[in-house]
Amino acid sequence: MEPNDGFRELGRQECLRLLATAPVGRVVHTRHALPTVLPVNFRLDDEGAVLLCTSAASELARAVDGAVVAFEADEVDPVARSGWSVVVTGPAAVVSDFDRFRRLVRDGPLSWAPSPREVFIRIAPELVTGRELVGGRSLYGLDPFF
């Protein structure tokens, strides 16, 4: 990436800090051998892992358990033409440890579509990358001070 292309690479800690401010992100996984993207609410744990809550019977729970997935969240200001994007890539697993599950019931994310039997999914943050748009183009490509 060119140093003056309008983007700035973000370090891992800055990525996790920004990610923690986003209310919604997107899980990217495979469905019938094709990429699928699903918007979800989430939280981060103390290790930077992404935590999701969903129905135990959901397609998401079945599709991602034991698979490597990507999770992306961002913030964009279309008026200022600025923003950031963070991607966490790693293995996803349904939380099976009873003590961890109990803690997540108390402190974890809540599904926006509750179901009678919910599970938590944890995406380990093996690769955390991000970038920030710092040199956004003005409206219509024109200098805003013409």
N, CA and C atoms as a LAMMPS dump frame, in Angstrom:
ITEM: TIMESTEP
0
ITEM: NUMBER OF ATOMS
438
ITEM: BOX BOUNDS ff ff ff
-5.0000000000000000e+02 5.0000000000000000e+02
-5.0000000000000000e+02 5.0000000000000000e+02
-5.0000000000000000e+02 5.0000000000000000e+02
ITEM: ATOMS id mol type element x y z
1 1 1 N 0.847 -1.176 0
2 1 2 C 0 0 0
3 1 3 C 0.893 1.24 0
4 2 1 N 0.564 2.172 -0.831
5 2 2 C 1.331 3.412 -0.935
6 2 3 C 1.17 4.215 0.355
7 3 1 N 2.248 4.884 0.808
8 3 2 C 2.147 5.649 2.044
9 3 3 C 1.206 6.845 1.947
10 4 1 N 0.956 7.373 0.758
11 4 2 C 0.097 8.543 0.617
12 4 3 C -1.193 8.231 -0.123
13 5 1 N -1.709 7.034 0.017
14 5 2 C -2.924 6.679 -0.715
15 5 3 C -4.203 7.061 0.027
16 6 1 N -4.087 7.778 1.122
17 6 2 C -5.261 8.218 1.868
18 6 3 C -5.666 7.284 2.985
19 7 1 N -4.974 6.164 3.122
20 7 2 C -5.285 5.214 4.188
21 7 3 C -4.111 5.088 5.141
22 8 1 N -4.441 4.798 6.405
23 8 2 C -3.421 4.539 7.419
24 8 3 C -3.694 3.168 8.013
25 9 1 N -2.672 2.323 8.012
26 9 2 C -2.794 1 8.639
27 9 3 C -2.923 1.183 10.148
28 10 1 N -3.773 0.394 10.759
29 10 2 C -3.986 0.463 12.207
30 10 3 C -3.304 -0.715 12.884
31 11 1 N -2.716 -0.47 14.049
32 11 2 C -2.121 -1.532 14.845
33 11 3 C -3.19 -2.342 15.557
34 12 1 N -2.797 -3.496 16.049
35 12 2 C -3.742 -4.415 16.693
36 12 3 C -4.515 -3.757 17.833
37 13 1 N -3.83 -3.073 18.749
38 13 2 C -4.523 -2.478 19.895
39 13 3 C -5.497 -1.392 19.462
40 14 1 N -5.098 -0.587 18.476
41 14 2 C -6.002 0.444 17.975
42 14 3 C -7.218 -0.189 17.288
43 15 1 N -6.998 -1.274 16.554
44 15 2 C -8.1 -2.001 15.926
45 15 3 C -9.101 -2.475 16.974
46 16 1 N -8.595 -3.092 18.039
47 16 2 C -9.482 -3.625 19.076
48 16 3 C -10.214 -2.501 19.806
49 17 1 N -9.529 -1.38 20.025
50 17 2 C -10.169 -0.231 20.674
51 17 3 C -11.33 0.282 19.812
52 18 1 N -11.104 0.438 18.522
53 18 2 C -12.161 0.905 17.62
54 18 3 C -13.284 -0.12 17.508
55 19 1 N -12.927 -1.378 17.4
56 19 2 C -13.916 -2.447 17.274
57 19 3 C -14.874 -2.447 18.462
58 20 1 N -14.358 -2.175 19.646
59 20 2 C -15.187 -2.174 20.854
60 20 3 C -16.233 -1.057 20.836
61 21 1 N -16.074 -0.065 19.971
62 21 2 C -17.039 1.042 19.903
63 21 3 C -18.172 0.779 18.921
64 22 1 N -18.048 -0.235 18.09
65 22 2 C -19.048 -0.501 17.051
66 22 3 C -20.191 -1.344 17.617
67 23 1 N -21.435 -0.976 17.361
68 23 2 C -22.559 -1.767 17.869
69 23 3 C -22.877 -2.999 17.029
70 24 1 N -22.509 -2.975 15.748
71 24 2 C -22.854 -4.054 14.835
72 24 3 C -21.666 -4.34 13.932
73 25 1 N -21.484 -5.614 13.616
74 25 2 C -20.448 -6.018 12.681
75 25 3 C -21.016 -7.071 11.751
76 26 1 N -20.144 -7.67 10.944
77 26 2 C -20.568 -8.672 9.985
78 26 3 C -19.678 -9.899 10.089
79 27 1 N -20.31 -11.06 10.157
80 27 2 C -19.591 -12.328 10.154
81 27 3 C -19.541 -12.821 8.713
82 28 1 N -18.35 -13.186 8.259
83 28 2 C -18.179 -13.728 6.912
84 28 3 C -17.83 -15.202 7.072
85 29 1 N -18.669 -16.068 6.512
86 29 2 C -18.433 -17.505 6.598
87 29 3 C -18.85 -18.141 5.282
88 30 1 N -18.74 -19.437 5.197
89 30 2 C -19.071 -20.145 3.97
90 30 3 C -20.42 -20.83 4.11
91 31 1 N -21.24 -20.674 3.07
92 31 2 C -22.544 -21.343 3.015
93 31 3 C -22.672 -21.969 1.628
94 32 1 N -22.787 -23.275 1.589
95 32 2 C -22.856 -23.997 0.31
96 32 3 C -21.666 -23.634 -0.582
97 33 1 N -20.487 -23.583 -0.002
98 33 2 C -19.226 -23.31 -0.692
99 33 3 C -19.129 -21.885 -1.238
100 34 1 N -19.996 -20.996 -0.788
101 34 2 C -19.953 -19.602 -1.217
102 34 3 C -19.821 -18.687 -0.001
103 35 1 N -19.176 -17.535 -0.155
104 35 2 C -19.073 -16.609 0.978
105 35 3 C -20.435 -16.023 1.329
106 36 1 N -20.684 -15.917 2.605
107 36 2 C -21.924 -15.361 3.133
108 36 3 C -21.584 -14.332 4.191
109 37 1 N -22.318 -13.247 4.211
110 37 2 C -22.1 -12.177 5.182
111 37 3 C -23.382 -11.978 5.968
112 38 1 N -23.252 -11.916 7.293
113 38 2 C -24.416 -11.78 8.155
114 38 3 C -24.159 -10.683 9.186
115 39 1 N -25.015 -9.654 9.255
116 39 2 C -24.832 -8.63 10.285
117 39 3 C -25.231 -9.17 11.657
118 40 1 N -24.454 -8.821 12.673
119 40 2 C -24.704 -9.288 14.04
120 40 3 C -24.268 -8.223 15.043
121 41 1 N -24.906 -8.239 16.198
122 41 2 C -24.37 -7.452 17.304
123 41 3 C -23.351 -8.324 18.027
124 42 1 N -22.459 -7.716 18.798
125 42 2 C -21.349 -8.461 19.382
126 42 3 C -20.753 -7.708 20.561
127 43 1 N -19.838 -8.368 21.212
128 43 2 C -18.961 -7.773 22.232
129 43 3 C -17.59 -8.392 22.071
130 44 1 N -16.592 -7.733 22.649
131 44 2 C -15.246 -8.295 22.698
132 44 3 C -14.985 -8.798 24.1
133 45 1 N -14.215 -9.889 24.212
134 45 2 C -13.801 -10.324 25.546
135 45 3 C -12.45 -9.695 25.877
136 46 1 N -11.908 -10.03 27.038
137 46 2 C -10.65 -9.433 27.501
138 46 3 C -9.459 -9.77 26.607
139 47 1 N -9.572 -10.813 25.804
140 47 2 C -8.479 -11.227 24.924
141 47 3 C -8.66 -10.697 23.502
142 48 1 N -9.703 -9.896 23.272
143 48 2 C -9.958 -9.36 21.945
144 48 3 C -10.753 -10.284 21.05
145 49 1 N -11.267 -11.376 21.596
146 49 2 C -12.098 -12.282 20.806
147 49 3 C -13.479 -11.662 20.621
148 50 1 N -14.073 -11.947 19.49
149 50 2 C -15.424 -11.467 19.181
150 50 3 C -16.42 -12.48 19.736
151 51 1 N -17.414 -11.99 20.468
152 51 2 C -18.441 -12.847 21.059
153 51 3 C -19.788 -12.521 20.449
154 52 1 N -20.498 -13.56 20.028
155 52 2 C -21.827 -13.425 19.458
156 52 3 C -22.789 -14.283 20.255
157 53 1 N -24.05 -13.927 20.24
158 53 2 C -25.092 -14.743 20.861
159 53 3 C -26.14 -15.012 19.796
160 54 1 N -26.503 -16.278 19.636
161 54 2 C -27.479 -16.649 18.617
162 54 3 C -28.248 -17.884 19.066
163 55 1 N -29.263 -18.224 18.321
164 55 2 C -30.043 -19.417 18.61
165 55 3 C -29.189 -20.662 18.394
166 56 1 N -29.332 -21.625 19.283
167 56 2 C -28.599 -22.889 19.136
168 56 3 C -29.002 -23.599 17.845
169 57 1 N -30.203 -23.347 17.36
170 57 2 C -30.685 -23.99 16.141
171 57 3 C -30.387 -23.174 14.879
172 58 1 N -29.685 -22.06 15.026
173 58 2 C -29.462 -21.183 13.878
174 58 3 C -28.474 -21.774 12.881
175 59 1 N -28.635 -21.366 11.648
176 59 2 C -27.694 -21.759 10.607
177 59 3 C -26.302 -21.211 10.933
178 60 1 N -26.242 -20.014 11.503
179 60 2 C -24.955 -19.416 11.859
180 60 3 C -24.192 -20.308 12.827
181 61 1 N -24.846 -20.769 13.88
182 61 2 C -24.167 -21.615 14.871
183 61 3 C -23.629 -22.887 14.231
184 62 1 N -24.419 -23.498 13.377
185 62 2 C -23.973 -24.729 12.71
186 62 3 C -22.848 -24.457 11.715
187 63 1 N -22.938 -23.341 10.986
188 63 2 C -21.975 -23.062 9.912
189 63 3 C -20.598 -22.664 10.42
190 64 1 N -20.535 -21.94 11.538
191 64 2 C -19.233 -21.401 11.955
192 64 3 C -18.525 -22.229 13.012
193 65 1 N -19.223 -23.094 13.722
194 65 2 C -18.587 -23.865 14.789
195 65 3 C -17.447 -24.716 14.216
196 66 1 N -16.243 -24.405 14.607
197 66 2 C -15.068 -25.132 14.142
198 66 3 C -14.485 -24.616 12.838
199 67 1 N -15.062 -23.565 12.267
200 67 2 C -14.577 -23.015 10.992
201 67 3 C -13.783 -21.733 11.217
202 68 1 N -12.912 -21.421 10.287
203 68 2 C -12.229 -20.131 10.292
204 68 3 C -13.149 -19.138 9.599
205 69 1 N -13.395 -18.02 10.27
206 69 2 C -14.293 -16.997 9.749
207 69 3 C -13.608 -15.636 9.815
208 70 1 N -14.227 -14.67 9.195
209 70 2 C -13.801 -13.279 9.317
210 70 3 C -14.948 -12.502 9.944
211 71 1 N -14.581 -11.493 10.695
212 71 2 C -15.56 -10.603 11.307
213 71 3 C -15.108 -9.181 11.005
214 72 1 N -16.021 -8.356 10.493
215 72 2 C -15.67 -6.988 10.126
216 72 3 C -16.642 -6.02 10.747
217 73 1 N -16.114 -4.901 11.225
218 73 2 C -16.942 -3.79 11.687
219 73 3 C -16.273 -2.512 11.214
220 74 1 N -17.076 -1.478 11.089
221 74 2 C -16.525 -0.224 10.6
222 74 3 C -17.358 0.944 11.091
223 75 1 N -16.842 2.111 10.807
224 75 2 C -17.578 3.352 11.044
225 75 3 C -17.231 4.27 9.885
226 76 1 N -18.246 4.85 9.28
227 76 2 C -18.035 5.706 8.113
228 76 3 C -18.793 7.006 8.302
229 77 1 N -18.141 8.103 7.975
230 77 2 C -18.781 9.414 7.955
231 77 3 C -18.837 9.848 6.497
232 78 1 N -19.99 9.686 5.831
233 78 2 C -20.053 9.991 4.404
234 78 3 C -19.88 11.475 4.091
235 79 1 N -20.229 12.347 5.019
236 79 2 C -20.069 13.783 4.778
237 79 3 C -18.592 14.161 4.805
238 80 1 N -17.881 13.696 5.814
239 80 2 C -16.445 14 5.928
240 80 3 C -15.604 13.062 5.072
241 81 1 N -16.24 12.017 4.516
242 81 2 C -15.528 11.01 3.726
243 81 3 C -14.333 10.462 4.511
244 82 1 N -14.667 10.007 5.715
245 82 2 C -13.645 9.435 6.59
246 82 3 C -14.228 8.21 7.265
247 83 1 N -13.376 7.431 7.89
248 83 2 C -13.853 6.272 8.612
249 83 3 C -12.756 5.257 8.823
250 84 1 N -13.148 4.108 9.35
251 84 2 C -12.219 3.025 9.624
252 84 3 C -12.919 1.7 9.397
253 85 1 N -12.12 0.666 9.229
254 85 2 C -12.616 -0.695 9.082
255 85 3 C -11.633 -1.634 9.766
256 86 1 N -12.167 -2.584 10.524
257 86 2 C -11.345 -3.567 11.228
258 86 3 C -11.861 -4.962 10.889
259 87 1 N -10.926 -5.88 10.64
260 87 2 C -11.269 -7.267 10.351
261 87 3 C -10.544 -8.178 11.334
262 88 1 N -11.29 -9.075 11.963
263 88 2 C -10.736 -10.107 12.841
264 88 3 C -10.94 -11.441 12.117
265 89 1 N -9.866 -12.192 11.959
266 89 2 C -9.947 -13.494 11.302
267 89 3 C -9.433 -14.558 12.264
268 90 1 N -10.179 -15.659 12.366
269 90 2 C -9.754 -16.736 13.244
270 90 3 C -10.808 -17.81 13.365
271 91 1 N -10.49 -18.846 14.108
272 91 2 C -11.45 -19.942 14.283
273 91 3 C -12.619 -19.524 15.172
274 92 1 N -13.79 -19.972 14.794
275 92 2 C -14.998 -19.723 15.582
276 92 3 C -15.41 -21.018 16.254
277 93 1 N -15.951 -20.895 17.449
278 93 2 C -16.415 -22.084 18.171
279 93 3 C -17.57 -21.709 19.084
280 94 1 N -18.517 -22.606 19.186
281 94 2 C -19.584 -22.452 20.161
282 94 3 C -18.968 -22.668 21.539
283 95 1 N -19.256 -21.776 22.463
284 95 2 C -18.699 -21.864 23.816
285 95 3 C -19.336 -23.065 24.521
286 96 1 N -18.489 -24.026 24.887
287 96 2 C -19 -25.233 25.542
288 96 3 C -18.602 -25.312 27.016
289 97 1 N -17.633 -24.509 27.43
290 97 2 C -17.212 -24.498 28.828
291 97 3 C -18.335 -23.891 29.678
292 98 1 N -18.81 -24.658 30.662
293 98 2 C -19.965 -24.236 31.445
294 98 3 C -19.707 -22.944 32.21
295 99 1 N -18.548 -22.815 32.848
296 99 2 C -18.252 -21.603 33.616
297 99 3 C -18.196 -20.372 32.718
298 100 1 N -17.556 -20.51 31.57
299 100 2 C -17.491 -19.383 30.621
300 100 3 C -18.897 -19.045 30.116
301 101 1 N -19.691 -20.071 29.828
302 101 2 C -21.064 -19.852 29.37
303 101 3 C -21.857 -19.072 30.423
304 102 1 N -21.74 -19.469 31.69
305 102 2 C -22.454 -18.766 32.771
306 102 3 C -22.038 -17.303 32.85
307 103 1 N -20.74 -17.018 32.721
308 103 2 C -20.263 -15.623 32.728
309 103 3 C -20.842 -14.851 31.544
310 104 1 N -20.909 -15.504 30.384
311 104 2 C -21.433 -14.823 29.206
312 104 3 C -22.932 -14.558 29.31
313 105 1 N -23.657 -15.442 29.963
314 105 2 C -25.088 -15.207 30.185
315 105 3 C -25.252 -13.915 30.978
316 106 1 N -24.356 -13.678 31.914
317 106 2 C -24.415 -12.484 32.762
318 106 3 C -23.827 -11.265 32.065
319 107 1 N -22.675 -11.408 31.387
320 107 2 C -21.931 -10.255 30.876
321 107 3 C -21.741 -10.224 29.363
322 108 1 N -22.193 -11.229 28.673
323 108 2 C -21.939 -11.31 27.233
324 108 3 C -22.951 -10.534 26.417
325 109 1 N -22.826 -10.619 25.117
326 109 2 C -23.786 -9.931 24.248
327 109 3 C -25.145 -10.612 24.312
328 110 1 N -26.17 -9.841 24.116
329 110 2 C -27.528 -10.377 24.052
330 110 3 C -27.963 -10.396 22.602
331 111 1 N -28.586 -11.468 22.187
332 111 2 C -29.098 -11.551 20.827
333 111 3 C -30.236 -10.559 20.663
334 112 1 N -30.281 -9.877 19.55
335 112 2 C -31.387 -8.961 19.269
336 112 3 C -32.633 -9.734 18.871
337 113 1 N -32.47 -11 18.545
338 113 2 C -33.598 -11.879 18.218
339 113 3 C -33.529 -13.071 19.162
340 114 1 N -34.009 -12.891 20.41
341 114 2 C -33.874 -13.956 21.402
342 114 3 C -34.597 -15.237 20.995
343 115 1 N -34.056 -16.346 21.483
344 115 2 C -34.669 -17.646 21.229
345 115 3 C -34.678 -18.43 22.535
346 116 1 N -35.462 -19.502 22.594
347 116 2 C -35.549 -20.274 23.833
348 116 3 C -34.205 -20.875 24.256
349 117 1 N -33.36 -21.22 23.297
350 117 2 C -32.064 -21.824 23.616
351 117 3 C -30.979 -21.105 22.833
352 118 1 N -30.207 -20.296 23.545
353 118 2 C -29.166 -19.513 22.896
354 118 3 C -27.792 -20.098 23.179
355 119 1 N -26.874 -19.85 22.262
356 119 2 C -25.478 -20.235 22.433
357 119 3 C -24.617 -19.011 22.167
358 120 1 N -23.402 -19.061 22.687
359 120 2 C -22.431 -18.012 22.421
360 120 3 C -21.383 -18.564 21.475
361 121 1 N -20.978 -17.736 20.542
362 121 2 C -19.926 -18.086 19.601
363 121 3 C -18.748 -17.16 19.875
364 122 1 N -17.566 -17.754 19.919
365 122 2 C -16.344 -16.983 20.16
366 122 3 C -15.449 -17.099 18.936
367 123 1 N -15.059 -15.945 18.393
368 123 2 C -14.137 -15.904 17.259
369 123 3 C -12.78 -15.457 17.796
370 124 1 N -11.812 -16.365 17.766
371 124 2 C -10.47 -16.068 18.284
372 124 3 C -9.776 -15.068 17.352
373 125 1 N -9.13 -14.066 17.92
374 125 2 C -8.508 -13.019 17.108
375 125 3 C -7.09 -13.376 16.649
376 126 1 N -6.965 -14.363 15.764
377 126 2 C -5.636 -14.751 15.292
378 126 3 C -5.007 -13.686 14.415
379 127 1 N -5.812 -13.048 13.571
380 127 2 C -5.328 -11.979 12.707
381 127 3 C -6.268 -10.791 12.872
382 128 1 N -5.712 -9.657 13.279
383 128 2 C -6.502 -8.439 13.471
384 128 3 C -5.873 -7.346 12.611
385 129 1 N -6.622 -6.857 11.643
386 129 2 C -6.116 -5.827 10.744
387 129 3 C -7.134 -4.714 10.614
388 130 1 N -6.648 -3.551 10.254
389 130 2 C -7.569 -2.441 10.054
390 130 3 C -6.892 -1.29 9.351
391 131 1 N -7.735 -0.422 8.854
392 131 2 C -7.207 0.783 8.246
393 131 3 C -8.199 1.91 8.423
394 132 1 N -7.653 3.107 8.38
395 132 2 C -8.439 4.315 8.558
396 132 3 C -8.27 5.177 7.317
397 133 1 N -9.382 5.719 6.842
398 133 2 C -9.336 6.655 5.727
399 133 3 C -8.985 8.021 6.291
400 134 1 N -7.837 8.526 5.918
401 134 2 C -7.379 9.806 6.473
402 134 3 C -7.329 10.922 5.432
403 135 1 N -7.403 10.577 4.181
404 135 2 C -7.335 11.598 3.133
405 135 3 C -8.515 11.501 2.215
406 136 1 N -9.715 11.557 2.776
407 136 2 C -10.923 11.385 1.979
408 136 3 C -11.059 12.435 0.893
409 137 1 N -11.664 12.035 -0.198
410 137 2 C -11.9 12.921 -1.337
411 137 3 C -13.107 13.794 -1.027
412 138 1 N -13.023 15.063 -1.367
413 138 2 C -14.148 15.963 -1.151
414 138 3 C -15.275 15.624 -2.118
415 139 1 N -16.445 16.149 -1.861
416 139 2 C -17.622 15.887 -2.664
417 139 3 C -17.344 16.176 -4.133
418 140 1 N -17.688 15.237 -4.997
419 140 2 C -17.501 15.341 -6.438
420 140 3 C -16.032 15.486 -6.842
421 141 1 N -15.105 15.162 -5.936
422 141 2 C -13.689 15.233 -6.263
423 141 3 C -13.173 16.659 -6.322
424 142 1 N -13.947 17.621 -5.889
425 142 2 C -13.544 19.022 -5.949
426 142 3 C -12.96 19.471 -4.628
427 143 1 N -12.081 20.41 -4.688
428 143 2 C -11.526 21.011 -3.476
429 143 3 C -12.657 21.743 -2.765
430 144 1 N -12.883 21.455 -1.467
431 144 2 C -13.999 22.093 -0.779
432 144 3 C -13.821 23.601 -0.603
433 145 1 N -12.642 24.125 -0.891
434 145 2 C -12.39 25.551 -0.678
435 145 3 C -12.236 26.308 -1.995
436 146 1 N -12.858 25.835 -3.091
437 146 2 C -12.692 26.502 -4.383
438 146 3 C -13.4 27.829 -4.444
